[in-house]
Amino acid sequence: MACEFCSLCYQPTDIGVGSLLSNGLFGDGIAAAVVRGQGGTGVRLERNGSYLIPKTEEWIMYDVKATGFHFLLDKRVPATMEPLAPP
């Protein structure tokens, strides 16, 4: 099970571009999988994967202030999508 509650970081007074993008792009989500051993029928996982872009750890992060978490998004983030989904 995986849970992500982006709305917990919503800051109504933060009108920065990064905050506006995060509010529009990232929503709350929950996913779960039930997996069983041998025998029977069910879903078969064919493949999975992930893609890491080196030296981008600080491009998406949060600033902790007295009012809570504030989303910070580097302007280079959109360009990182091209290797994942070329035109």
Backbone hydrogen bonds in HBPLUS format (Angstrom, degrees):
<---DONOR---> <-ACCEPTOR-->    atom                        ^
c    i                          cat <-CA-CA->   ^        H-A-AA   ^      H-
h    n   atom  resd res      DA  || num        DHA   H-A  angle D-A-AA Bond
n    s   type  num  typ     dist DA aas  dist angle  dist       angle   num
A0002-ALA N   A0031-ALA O   2.83 MM  29  5.31 159.0  1.87 155.4 157.8     1
A0031-ALA N   A0002-ALA O   2.91 MM  29  5.31 159.5  1.96 153.7 159.5     2
A0004-GLU N   A0029-GLY O   2.80 MM  25  5.22 154.1  1.87 164.1 165.1     3
A0029-GLY N   A0004-GLU O   2.81 MM  25  5.22 157.9  1.86 151.7 157.6     4
A0008-LEU N   A0005-PHE O   3.20 MM   3  5.83 160.0  2.24 113.6 119.3     5
A0009-CYS N   A0006-CYS O   2.98 MM   3  5.72 163.8  2.01 121.3 126.4     6
A0010-TYR N   A0007-SER O   3.16 MM   3  5.12 167.8  2.18 106.9 109.3     7
A0014-ASP N   A0011-GLN O   3.09 MM   3  5.40 157.1  2.14 113.6 120.7     8
A0020-LEU N   A0016-GLY O   2.95 MM   4  6.25 161.7  1.98 156.6 162.2     9
A0021-LEU N   A0017-VAL O   2.88 MM   4  6.10 161.2  1.91 156.3 161.2    10
A0022-SER N   A0018-GLY O   2.93 MM   4  6.09 161.9  1.97 145.1 150.6    11
A0023-ASN N   A0019-SER O   2.96 MM   4  6.12 156.9  2.01 148.4 154.4    12
A0024-GLY N   A0020-LEU O   3.11 MM   4  6.27 145.7  2.23 140.1 148.9    13
A0024-GLY N   A0021-LEU O   3.12 MM   3  5.10 120.3  2.50  94.2 109.0    14
A0025-LEU N   A0021-LEU O   2.78 MM   4  5.87 150.8  1.87 156.7 164.7    15
A0026-PHE N   A0022-SER O   2.98 MM   4  5.35 157.4  2.03 134.5 141.9    16
A0059-TRP N   A0056-THR O   3.06 MM   3  5.34 168.2  2.08 118.7 120.8    17
A0074-ASP N   A0059-TRP O   2.77 MM  15  4.75 158.8  1.82 152.8 154.5    18
A0061-MET N   A0072-LEU O   3.06 MM  11  5.25 164.6  2.09 147.0 151.9    19
A0072-LEU N   A0061-MET O   2.70 MM  11  5.25 154.8  1.76 172.5 163.5    20
A0063-ASP N   A0070-HIS O   2.72 MM   7  5.00 162.4  1.75 146.8 152.0    21
A0070-HIS N   A0063-ASP O   2.82 MM   7  5.00 147.0  1.92 139.8 150.8    22
A0065-LYS N   A0068-GLY O   2.93 MM   3  5.22 177.1  1.93 147.7 148.6    23
A0068-GLY N   A0065-LYS O   3.01 MM   3  5.22 161.4  2.05 110.1 116.2    24
A0077-VAL N   A0074-ASP O   3.16 MM   3  5.80 171.9  2.17 122.3 124.7    25
A0080-THR N   A0077-VAL O   2.90 MM   3  5.36 149.6  1.99 116.9 126.4    26
A0081-MET N   A0078-PRO O   3.23 MM   3  5.73 164.9  2.26 113.3 117.9    27
A0084-LEU N   A0081-MET O   3.02 MM   3  5.28 129.6  2.29 105.3 119.1    28
A0085-ALA N   A0081-MET O   2.94 MM   4  6.17 149.1  2.04 156.3 166.2    29
